[in-house]
Structures are given as structure tokens and as C-alpha cells.
Amino acid sequence: MSETVVVALGGNAILRPNQEASFENQLKNIETSCNFIANIIVNGYKVVITHGNGPQVGNILRQNEEAKKFVPAFPLDVCSAQSQGLIGYMMERSLKNALTRLNYSSQVVTLLTQTEVDSKDKAFENPSKPIGLFYSKEEAEKMRKEKNWIMKEDSNRGYRRVVPSPKPKKIHGIESIKQLLESNITVISTGGGGIPIIQKENGEYAGIEAVIDKDLSALRLCEQIDADVLMILTDVTNVYLSYGTPNQKKLESSYCDEAEKYLMQGHFSDGSMGPKMEAAISFAKKGKKSIICSLEEAVEALEGKKGTRILSS
């Protein structure tokens, strides 16, 4: 039987750092991404795609901020839903076109997905998820003063606004995803980690202001659909120890216990590679395949020739 692969695509693959946040730029980047993802599907894998939304939800928030004198601002969970719809539309259209060019079935469905979190998660006390544009140190300080934003450095690439990022408890709509996969339909789901919701004491659901890390949601998605492979696509070919320093070292493979030591030693930043490694280790511990690689090398990484593989002990 075909292996099921959950492909987690970073938000920066959709909008690159310092790139103008136009629809045209984002669509072009997504079209490029979908050309590579289409090759995974054509190679016989069943695929669920999830994606980041850090740059996009940050920009939607900024639009709300700038226009609030004229149009009421929306809460962060609603902005997350907007970004999920925006990216899902571009991705579904682009992937259908890429598959059509390869003379392959172009059945692709986007599901607007909600992800349940715990309202008491400690992440609400310590915001860590980078969203929106990159700023210089001086610009970040200005944003702190003018907008009361919490700003942190992101992997030596500049400063970004950070918001709470609670851990995902449960992805909603799993049975629908399973049925679609059984019908050989590619699914785009849990975009931006999913729209964050909580369950109240009376059993009803409500939105909550947060952005869930898409890699940890991809892990939860893998677990709930019993996927075979978690593939996290990023803008580097491999995981690196001491990334961005003169001592950086490429990691081609690592057993779970060794990778956990690297994680505890602080080699991977909280808002970037840290959650990716955390998700990859957790999935590999179940005896499944975890891969972190670049978009361009995705097919070769599935064959074990490229990328970083986290191996069960």
C-alpha cells in the first residue's frame, strides 16, 4: 500500500524574508513549491499538506492594526482563519495545475481546520511564535514602544513580533481527512497549525488568540491519521548544530536520544528549528520516519539520499 506522508511547508516558503508581501509574489512562491510537492504525489505517496502562516497572519494583523480607525479589528484566531483560506486557495489551485501538467489526477481538497489547545497552556505566559515581517533591532525597539508588541530575534535573521503558541491537543475533522485519502485525494489541512480553539466547561468551543506551531500540529496530524512519514520542508537542506555561527555543523542523521540532547543544549531556536526537531523526534520514537529537508530535495529525501533523518533508538 502507498505510504501516507504529511508534508509540512514553512510559511517563509510562501513569503520569503524581506520580500514584498504581494499576492503575486506569494502565488509565484507557492507555484514553485507545488511543482516539487506534485512530484511526491506522482511518485505514489498519499499526501496531506500543512503549511505555516507566520508571515501571512502577521501581515493580516498589521492590516487590522492600520485600519482599525475605519474597520473593526478581528481577533488573532480569525486572522489565522483568513490566512488559512488565502494560502489554501493559492496552494490548491497551484497543485492542481502542477499535477495536470504531469498528466496526473488533480484531485485536491482544502479543509478549513480547527485545532484544539489548552487555555491553561504556559505558552500564553511566554509568547514565542514569530509572525509577520523581519525588523532591524532599531525598528523592533520602535514597534515595542509604539505598538506594545513583544519582539524577539529570529535565528539571527532579524527581529519579529512573537505571540503565544500553545501545543496542539487535537486536530478536528480527522475522519474527513482519512476518507479523502482513501479516495486518493490530496488534502491541504491544518494550515498555520490550525485555527486555535478551546473547549469550555459547558462543552462548547470558542476561539482563542494564538498561533499554533505548524510543525507540532503536523505531528498531531500524523498521529491522528496514522501517517507513515512526517516530512518537514524548510529553507535549508539540513538541520544544523549551532546554526548561523562559525561552528555550525550539518546533521545528516541522528538517533532520537542524541537529537534530544542537542535540543536540550539549545542548538535549535524555540520559534524556528526547535519545534521542527521536537516534532521529528516525537514521531521517530513511534518507529515512524521523520525527515527535515529542503523543498527542492523532498523526493530524494524520501528515498534516504538527502536531508536530515531522525531515527528511532
C-alpha positions as CSV (number, residue, x, y, z in Angstrom):
1,M,0.0,0.0,0.0
2,S,1.1,3.6,-0.6
3,E,2.7,5.4,2.3
4,T,1.0,8.4,3.7
5,V,3.2,11.4,4.0
6,V,2.3,14.6,6.0
7,V,4.2,17.4,4.3
8,A,4.8,20.5,6.5
9,L,5.7,23.5,4.4
10,G,7.1,26.6,6.1
11,G,5.4,30.0,5.9
12,N,8.6,31.5,4.7
13,A,8.5,29.3,1.6
14,I,5.3,31.2,0.8
15,L,6.7,34.6,1.5
16,R,10.4,34.9,1.7
17,P,12.2,37.2,4.2
18,N,12.4,40.8,3.0
19,Q,10.1,40.0,0.0
20,E,7.2,42.3,-0.7
21,A,4.1,40.7,0.6
22,S,2.1,41.0,-2.6
23,F,-0.4,38.3,-3.8
24,E,1.7,37.9,-6.9
25,N,4.9,37.1,-5.0
26,Q,3.2,34.7,-2.7
27,L,1.4,32.9,-5.6
28,K,4.7,32.5,-7.5
29,N,6.4,31.0,-4.5
30,I,3.5,28.6,-3.9
31,E,3.5,27.6,-7.5
32,T,7.2,26.7,-7.2
33,S,6.6,24.8,-4.0
34,C,3.7,22.9,-5.6
35,N,5.8,21.8,-8.5
36,F,8.0,19.9,-6.1
37,I,5.1,18.6,-3.9
38,A,3.4,17.3,-7.1
39,N,6.5,15.1,-7.7
40,I,6.0,13.4,-4.3
41,I,2.3,12.6,-5.3
42,V,3.3,11.3,-8.7
43,N,5.8,9.0,-7.0
44,G,2.9,7.2,-5.5
45,Y,2.6,8.7,-2.0
46,K,-0.7,9.7,-0.4
47,V,-0.1,13.3,0.8
48,V,-1.6,15.6,3.3
49,I,-0.1,19.1,3.2
50,T,0.1,21.5,6.1
51,H,1.7,24.9,5.9
52,G,2.9,27.7,8.1
53,N,1.3,31.2,8.1
54,G,3.7,33.3,10.2
55,P,4.4,36.0,7.7
56,Q,0.8,36.0,6.4
57,V,-1.1,36.1,9.7
58,G,1.4,38.8,10.8
59,N,0.6,40.9,7.8
60,I,-3.2,40.4,8.3
61,L,-2.8,41.5,11.9
62,R,-0.9,44.6,10.7
63,Q,-3.6,45.4,8.2
64,N,-6.1,45.2,11.1
65,E,-3.9,47.5,13.2
66,E,-3.5,50.1,10.5
67,A,-7.2,50.1,9.5
68,K,-8.8,49.9,13.0
69,K,-9.9,53.6,12.9
70,F,-12.1,52.7,9.9
71,V,-12.8,48.9,10.2
72,P,-13.2,47.0,13.5
73,A,-10.1,44.8,14.1
74,F,-10.5,41.0,14.2
75,P,-9.1,38.7,16.9
76,L,-6.0,36.6,16.1
77,D,-7.9,33.3,15.7
78,V,-10.0,35.0,12.9
79,C,-6.9,36.3,11.3
80,S,-5.5,32.8,11.4
81,A,-8.6,31.6,9.6
82,Q,-8.2,34.3,6.9
83,S,-4.6,33.2,6.3
84,Q,-5.6,29.6,6.1
85,G,-8.2,30.3,3.4
86,L,-5.8,32.6,1.5
87,I,-2.9,30.2,1.4
88,G,-5.2,27.1,0.9
89,Y,-6.8,28.7,-2.2
90,M,-3.4,29.5,-3.8
91,M,-2.0,26.1,-2.9
92,E,-4.9,24.1,-4.1
93,R,-5.1,25.9,-7.4
94,S,-1.3,25.7,-7.9
95,L,-1.1,22.0,-7.0
96,K,-4.0,21.1,-9.3
97,N,-2.2,22.9,-12.2
98,A,1.1,21.2,-11.4
99,L,-0.5,17.7,-11.4
100,T,-2.4,18.5,-14.6
101,R,0.9,19.4,-16.3
102,L,2.2,16.0,-15.2
103,N,-0.9,14.2,-16.6
104,Y,-1.8,13.0,-13.1
105,S,-5.1,13.1,-11.3
106,S,-5.5,16.6,-9.9
107,Q,-8.0,15.9,-7.1
108,V,-7.0,18.3,-4.3
109,V,-9.2,19.5,-1.4
110,T,-8.5,22.3,1.1
111,L,-10.1,21.9,4.6
112,L,-10.5,24.8,6.9
113,T,-9.2,23.2,10.0
114,Q,-9.5,24.0,13.7
115,T,-7.0,22.8,16.3
116,E,-7.9,22.5,20.0
117,V,-5.5,23.8,22.6
118,D,-5.5,24.1,26.4
119,S,-6.4,27.6,27.7
120,K,-4.1,27.0,30.6
121,D,-1.1,26.2,28.4
122,K,2.0,28.0,29.7
123,A,2.7,29.4,26.2
124,F,0.1,32.2,27.0
125,E,2.5,33.4,29.7
126,N,5.6,33.3,27.4
127,P,4.9,34.3,23.8
128,S,7.5,32.7,21.5
129,K,6.0,32.2,18.0
130,P,7.5,34.6,15.4
131,I,4.9,36.1,13.0
132,G,5.0,38.9,10.3
133,L,7.9,40.8,8.9
134,F,11.5,40.9,9.9
135,Y,12.8,44.1,11.5
136,S,16.2,45.5,12.4
137,K,17.0,45.9,16.1
138,E,16.1,49.6,15.9
139,E,12.8,49.0,14.1
140,A,11.9,46.3,16.6
141,E,12.5,48.7,19.5
142,K,10.2,51.2,17.8
143,M,7.5,48.6,17.5
144,R,7.9,47.7,21.2
145,K,7.3,51.3,22.2
146,E,4.6,52.3,19.7
147,K,2.5,49.1,19.5
148,N,3.4,47.3,22.7
149,W,4.5,44.3,20.7
150,I,6.8,41.6,22.1
151,M,9.8,41.4,19.8
152,K,12.4,38.7,19.7
153,E,15.4,37.8,17.4
154,D,14.6,35.0,15.0
155,S,17.5,32.7,14.1
156,N,20.0,35.6,13.5
157,R,17.8,36.8,10.6
158,G,16.3,39.9,12.3
159,Y,13.6,40.7,14.9
160,R,10.0,39.6,14.6
161,R,6.8,40.0,16.7
162,V,6.1,37.0,18.8
163,V,2.7,35.7,20.1
164,P,1.5,32.8,22.2
165,S,2.0,29.3,20.6
166,P,0.2,26.7,22.7
167,K,0.7,23.0,22.0
168,P,-2.0,21.3,19.9
169,K,-4.2,18.8,21.7
170,K,-6.4,17.7,18.9
171,I,-6.9,18.3,15.2
172,H,-10.6,18.5,14.3
173,G,-12.0,16.9,11.1
174,I,-9.7,13.9,11.1
175,E,-12.4,11.4,9.8
176,S,-12.9,13.6,6.8
177,I,-9.2,13.7,6.0
178,K,-9.0,9.9,6.3
179,Q,-11.9,9.4,3.9
180,L,-10.4,11.8,1.4
181,L,-7.0,10.0,1.5
182,E,-8.8,6.6,1.0
183,S,-10.3,8.1,-2.2
184,N,-6.8,9.1,-3.4
185,I,-7.5,12.8,-2.9
186,T,-4.6,15.1,-1.8
187,V,-5.6,17.1,1.3
188,I,-4.4,20.6,2.4
189,S,-5.2,20.8,6.1
190,T,-4.3,22.4,9.4
191,G,-2.8,25.4,7.7
192,G,-0.9,27.7,10.1
193,G,-1.2,24.9,12.7
194,G,-4.9,25.2,12.6
195,I,-7.3,27.8,13.8
196,P,-6.8,27.8,17.6
197,I,-9.9,26.9,19.7
198,I,-10.6,25.8,23.3
199,Q,-13.3,23.7,24.7
200,K,-15.3,25.5,27.5
201,E,-16.7,23.9,30.6
202,N,-20.1,23.5,29.0
203,G,-18.6,21.6,26.1
204,E,-18.9,24.3,23.6
205,Y,-15.9,25.6,21.6
206,A,-14.5,29.2,21.4
207,G,-11.6,30.8,19.5
208,I,-8.5,31.9,21.4
209,E,-5.8,34.4,20.4
210,A,-2.7,32.4,19.5
211,V,-0.8,31.0,16.5
212,I,-0.1,27.2,16.8
213,D,3.3,26.0,15.5
214,K,2.6,24.1,12.3
215,D,5.3,21.5,12.9
216,L,3.8,20.4,16.2
217,S,0.3,20.4,14.6
218,A,1.8,18.3,11.7
219,L,3.0,15.8,14.4
220,R,-0.5,15.7,15.9
221,L,-2.0,15.3,12.4
222,C,0.4,12.4,11.7
223,E,-0.6,10.7,14.9
224,Q,-4.3,11.1,14.4
225,I,-4.3,9.8,10.7
226,D,-1.6,7.2,11.4
227,A,0.7,8.6,8.8
228,D,3.9,6.8,7.8
229,V,6.2,9.8,7.2
230,L,6.5,13.3,8.7
231,M,8.4,15.4,6.2
232,I,9.2,19.0,7.4
233,L,10.2,21.2,4.4
234,T,12.3,24.2,5.3
235,D,14.6,26.8,3.6
236,V,17.8,24.8,4.4
237,T,18.9,21.5,3.1
238,N,19.6,20.0,6.5
239,V,19.3,20.6,10.3
240,Y,22.5,22.3,11.6
241,L,24.0,22.4,15.0
242,S,25.0,25.9,16.2
243,Y,23.2,27.3,13.1
244,G,24.2,30.8,12.0
245,T,27.5,30.6,13.8
246,P,31.1,29.9,12.6
247,N,30.8,26.5,14.3
248,Q,27.7,25.3,12.5
249,K,27.7,21.6,11.6
250,K,25.4,19.8,9.2
251,L,23.3,16.9,10.7
252,E,22.5,14.2,8.2
253,S,21.0,11.7,10.6
254,S,20.6,11.4,14.4
255,Y,19.1,8.9,16.8
256,C,16.3,10.2,19.0
257,D,18.3,10.2,22.2
258,E,21.2,12.1,20.6
259,A,18.8,14.6,18.9
260,E,17.1,15.2,22.3
261,K,20.4,16.1,23.8
262,Y,21.0,18.6,21.1
263,L,17.6,20.0,21.6
264,M,18.2,20.4,25.4
265,Q,21.6,22.0,24.8
266,G,19.8,24.8,22.9
267,H,21.1,24.2,19.4
268,F,17.7,24.9,17.9
269,S,15.7,28.2,18.4
270,D,12.3,28.0,20.0
271,G,10.4,29.8,17.2
272,S,12.2,28.1,14.3
273,M,14.1,24.8,14.2
274,G,13.2,23.8,17.8
275,P,9.6,22.8,17.2
276,K,10.6,21.0,14.0
277,M,13.1,18.9,15.8
278,E,10.7,18.3,18.7
279,A,8.1,17.1,16.3
280,A,10.5,14.9,14.3
281,I,11.9,13.3,17.4
282,S,8.4,12.5,18.8
283,F,7.3,10.9,15.6
284,A,10.5,8.9,15.2
285,K,10.1,7.5,18.7
286,K,7.0,5.7,17.4
287,G,9.1,3.8,14.9
288,K,8.0,6.1,12.0
289,K,10.0,8.1,9.5
290,S,10.9,11.7,10.3
291,I,12.6,13.9,7.7
292,I,13.7,17.5,7.7
293,C,14.9,18.8,4.3
294,S,14.7,21.5,1.7
295,L,11.7,21.7,-0.7
296,E,13.9,21.0,-3.7
297,E,15.3,17.8,-2.3
298,A,12.0,16.3,-1.0
299,V,11.7,13.3,-3.3
300,E,15.4,12.4,-2.8
301,A,15.0,12.8,1.0
302,L,12.1,10.3,0.9
303,E,14.5,7.9,-0.8
304,G,17.0,8.4,2.0
305,K,19.5,10.3,-0.2
306,K,19.1,13.9,1.1
307,G,18.1,15.9,4.1
308,T,18.2,15.1,7.9
309,R,16.6,11.9,9.1
310,I,15.7,11.4,12.8
311,L,16.0,7.7,13.6
312,S,14.3,5.7,16.3
313,S,16.6,4.4,19.1
